[in-house]
């Protein structure tokens, strides 16, 4: 994306754009936590939440927990982790 991430709102919007482009059957996203960390090699934003995707039957949706790491200087996704899924 090549955008500098200054605050939590910019970090969550970067994750939302990434999910819209890369997640099949994207239905929505809910964010739980977002925090800044500069303790490692480079400063980054950690974003946690839940992504909803449509299933083959239009009425049903699948939810998965996620954690994305966004590079604060460039705005690129440098790491992600999907947790358990519900429904």
Backbone as numpy.savetxt, mean C-alpha at the origin, in Angstrom:
# Nx Ny Nz CAx CAy CAz Cx Cy Cz
7.53 5.95 -9.56 6.72 7.15 -9.56 7.57 8.40 -9.56
8.68 8.36 -8.91 9.66 9.45 -8.89 9.10 10.73 -8.28
8.35 10.61 -7.21 7.85 11.76 -6.47 8.39 11.71 -5.06
8.80 12.82 -4.53 9.28 12.87 -3.15 8.08 12.81 -2.21
8.15 11.96 -1.21 7.06 11.77 -0.27 7.36 12.61 0.97
6.52 13.60 1.22 6.74 14.52 2.33 5.92 14.18 3.57
4.72 13.60 3.38 3.86 13.36 4.54 3.10 12.05 4.37
2.31 11.71 5.38 1.59 10.43 5.39 0.52 10.38 4.29
-0.11 11.49 4.00 -1.14 11.50 2.96 -0.53 11.19 1.59
0.63 11.72 1.31 1.31 11.42 0.04 1.74 9.96 -0.02
2.15 9.40 1.11 2.55 7.99 1.15 1.37 7.07 0.89
0.22 7.36 1.50 -0.95 6.52 1.28 -1.47 6.66 -0.15
-1.40 7.84 -0.73 -1.85 7.99 -2.11 -0.91 7.29 -3.07
0.39 7.24 -2.77 1.33 6.49 -3.60 1.03 5.00 -3.56
0.70 4.47 -2.39 0.35 3.05 -2.26 -0.95 2.77 -2.99
-1.93 3.66 -2.88 -3.21 3.46 -3.57 -3.02 3.43 -5.08
-2.21 4.33 -5.62 -1.94 4.34 -7.06 -1.23 3.06 -7.48
-0.28 2.60 -6.66 0.44 1.36 -6.96 -0.51 0.17 -6.98
-1.43 0.11 -6.03 -2.38 -1.00 -5.98 -3.34 -0.95 -7.16
-3.80 0.24 -7.55 -4.70 0.36 -8.68 -4.05 -0.14 -9.97
-2.76 0.10 -10.12 -2.06 -0.31 -11.33 -1.69 -1.79 -11.33
-1.36 -2.36 -10.17 -0.79 -3.69 -10.12 -1.70 -4.78 -9.57
-2.80 -4.43 -8.97 -3.68 -5.44 -8.36 -4.83 -5.73 -9.32
-5.02 -7.01 -9.63 -6.13 -7.38 -10.50 -7.44 -7.27 -9.74
-8.46 -6.80 -10.40 -9.80 -6.67 -9.83 -9.81 -5.83 -8.54
-9.10 -4.73 -8.56 -9.01 -3.84 -7.40 -10.38 -3.27 -7.08
-10.78 -3.34 -5.80 -12.09 -2.84 -5.39 -12.00 -1.72 -4.36
-10.88 -1.59 -3.67 -10.74 -0.53 -2.67 -9.63 -0.83 -1.69
-9.29 0.19 -0.90 -8.22 0.04 0.07 -8.58 0.82 1.33
-8.19 0.28 2.48 -8.36 0.93 3.77 -7.01 0.95 4.45
-6.60 2.13 4.92 -5.30 2.26 5.56 -5.46 2.25 7.08
-4.56 1.55 7.75 -4.58 1.45 9.21 -3.49 2.31 9.85
-2.26 2.16 9.38 -1.13 2.89 9.96 -0.24 3.41 8.84
0.42 4.51 9.13 1.42 5.06 8.22 2.44 5.81 9.07
3.71 5.46 8.96 4.71 6.13 9.76 6.02 6.26 8.99
6.82 7.23 9.41 8.10 7.54 8.78 9.22 6.92 9.59
10.22 6.37 8.91 11.35 5.76 9.59 12.62 6.11 8.83
13.62 6.60 9.54 14.91 6.88 8.90 16.05 6.16 9.63
15.75 5.03 10.24 16.75 4.31 11.04 17.64 3.42 10.19
17.21 3.05 8.99 17.99 2.12 8.17 18.93 2.85 7.22
19.16 2.23 6.08 20.08 2.79 5.09 19.51 4.03 4.42
18.19 4.05 4.24 17.55 5.20 3.61 16.20 5.48 4.28
15.76 6.71 4.24 14.46 7.03 4.86 13.31 6.41 4.07
12.31 5.91 4.79 11.17 5.30 4.12 9.90 5.49 4.92
8.79 5.31 4.24 7.46 5.33 4.84 6.93 3.91 4.87
6.41 3.48 6.02 5.73 2.20 6.15 4.23 2.47 6.15
3.51 1.75 5.31 2.06 1.92 5.20 1.42 0.55 5.37
0.47 0.45 6.30 -0.25 -0.80 6.54 -1.74 -0.57 6.29
-2.40 -1.63 5.85 -3.83 -1.52 5.61 -4.41 -2.81 5.08
-5.57 -2.68 4.43 -6.29 -3.82 3.89 -6.76 -3.48 2.48
-6.50 -4.38 1.54 -6.93 -4.19 0.16 -8.08 -5.16 -0.13
-9.08 -4.65 -0.83 -10.23 -5.46 -1.23 -10.16 -5.71 -2.74
-10.35 -6.97 -3.13 -10.39 -7.33 -4.55 -11.69 -8.06 -4.84
-12.18 -7.90 -6.05 -13.41 -8.56 -6.46 -13.12 -10.02 -6.77
-14.07 -10.86 -6.45 -13.97 -12.27 -6.80 -14.71 -12.50 -8.11
-14.78 -13.76 -8.55 -15.45 -14.06 -9.81 -16.95 -13.75 -9.75
-17.54 -13.92 -8.59 -18.95 -13.54 -8.42 -18.95 -12.07 -7.97
-19.64 -11.19 -8.67 -19.52 -9.75 -8.40 -19.91 -9.31 -6.99
-20.72 -10.06 -6.30 -21.16 -9.64 -4.98 -20.13 -9.89 -3.89
-19.20 -10.78 -4.12 -18.24 -11.17 -3.10 -16.89 -10.48 -3.31
-16.26 -10.14 -2.22 -14.95 -9.50 -2.27 -14.00 -10.21 -1.31
-12.73 -10.20 -1.64 -11.69 -10.81 -0.81 -10.87 -9.68 -0.19
-10.51 -9.81 1.08 -9.72 -8.79 1.77 -8.39 -9.39 2.20
-7.30 -8.62 1.99 -5.97 -9.05 2.42 -5.29 -7.89 3.13
-4.58 -8.22 4.19 -3.79 -7.21 4.90 -2.46 -7.05 4.17
-1.92 -5.82 4.19 -0.66 -5.58 3.52 0.20 -4.61 4.32
1.47 -4.59 3.95 2.43 -3.61 4.48 3.36 -3.24 3.33
3.39 -1.97 2.99 4.26 -1.47 1.92 5.32 -0.55 2.50
6.50 -0.60 1.92 7.58 0.32 2.27 7.85 1.21 1.06
7.73 2.52 1.27 7.88 3.51 0.21 9.15 4.30 0.46
9.99 4.43 -0.56 11.20 5.23 -0.47 10.80 6.71 -0.37
11.24 7.39 0.68 10.83 8.77 0.91 11.45 9.73 -0.10
12.62 9.42 -0.61 13.29 10.33 -1.53 12.74 10.23 -2.95
12.37 9.02 -3.39 11.95 8.83 -4.77 10.48 8.48 -4.94
9.84 7.97 -3.90 8.44 7.61 -3.98 8.17 6.24 -4.57
9.20 5.41 -4.71 9.04 4.07 -5.27 8.75 3.06 -4.17
8.03 2.00 -4.52 7.79 0.90 -3.60 9.06 0.05 -3.56
9.64 -0.10 -2.36 10.88 -0.87 -2.25 10.66 -2.20 -1.55
9.50 -2.41 -0.96 9.21 -3.68 -0.31 7.75 -3.78 0.05
7.23 -5.01 0.07 5.85 -5.20 0.48 5.68 -6.57 1.08
4.62 -6.74 1.85 4.32 -8.00 2.50 2.80 -8.12 2.60
2.27 -9.28 2.19 0.85 -9.54 2.35 0.66 -10.51 3.49
-0.25 -10.16 4.39 -0.53 -11.02 5.52 -1.68 -11.95 5.21
-2.46 -12.28 6.22 -3.56 -13.22 6.06 -4.71 -12.56 5.31
-5.59 -13.40 4.81 -6.75 -12.88 4.10 -8.02 -13.26 4.83
-9.03 -12.43 4.66 -10.31 -12.67 5.30 -11.39 -12.77 4.24
-12.46 -13.41 4.58 -13.62 -13.62 3.72 -13.23 -14.29 2.46
